Amino acid sequence: MQRPDIAIIGGGLVGASLALALQAGAKARGWRILLVEPFAPGDNYQPSYDARSSALSYGSRLIYQRLGVWDALADHAEAIREIQVSDQGRFGVTQLLAQNENLPALGYVVENAWIGQVLWQALDREVVDWRCPAEVRSLTAMADGYRLELDDGATLECGLAVLADGGRSALRESLGIEVRRTLYEQTALIANVSTNLGHGGRAFERFTPHGPLALLPLLGKRSALVWTQPDSEALRLQRAPDAVFLDELQQAVGYRLGSFTQVGTRHAYPLTLLEASEQVRPHLVVLGNAAHSLHPIAGQGFNLSLRDVDSLAECLLESAAAPGDFATLQEYLQRQRLDQQLTIGFSDRITRLFSNSRPWLSAGRNLGLVGLELCPPAKSAFARQAMGLGTRP
């Protein structure tokens, strides 16, 4: 193949979204995009009880609408029309309603497998070359780009390399890009659960003495559970019999959705806030979890990455320079810096505030929840941040 102008390393949701965001402009300019992904995409989507899902903010819906794939994504999306935020055993509670924001939904929950299939099917093979399954073994800087060595022995050169290969990126480490890690000493339990009552498009954020808990509506009577616990407690709950797990979940949540009747496979993820010390170099961009990995309870991680993708594509296509031009990449980072700082700060503060059982903090956050109910402008600002619209017009 001819030398690609842009090589995207990692064809997950972030990498595939970037390829899609670039392809129309790339075709007009005669650019070639290479997408390298270790795992072959599935040809046929198969619904699964245990399927992992992502909560797409309303801002993410707008991005995917512009990219022409929202209608397909919406076929398997459950709208979040209401978010109830509460503190276990306390009087403070607030409700965020889509209708109060004059929007059809605050966000949407979509299975990751469906998002991936829609994105890959939308890619134009005349513009985007797939190397899949394939893995980049090494990445070497050159004067005018990067050299990629693949696991099949092939060597390729590109003008711009995009690292979108996840929070444990070995390539990021090999390039000497350090990361700042904040350890929360907590583990997130991820599972799908069923209840005997329908959720009606409601999502729940529940703050318990041990850590925050979120329930996101899925198709049918299922909800996606993210339950944050101290490491040892999370391990106990992961190994507990289903009946014991559901009973403790019921005690933590109450009966807003009726009785919990089923839990799927439970996955445990130790929680760390990760921030790369560098996101751009000449001919190089770090994206997605390789750039910043957030606590999942605030649901901000992928949505922030998608806004990064949108901004990067816009900067590259607006510039008259070649894709690896350092000034263009610095312009991208400058545009996104405030959004990143606010979103990461919002996620971190929510995590610290609602994972702390100290009485004075507990009382303060309850007053804060009541205050949101009594102050519509503050409540609207909170909702805009949650919807991924907080720093955008």
Order of alpha helices (4+ residues) and beta strands (2+ residues): beta-alpha-beta-beta-alpha-alpha-beta-beta-beta-beta-alpha-beta-beta-beta-beta-beta-alpha-beta-beta-beta-beta-alpha-alpha-beta-beta-beta-beta-beta-alpha-alpha-alpha-alpha
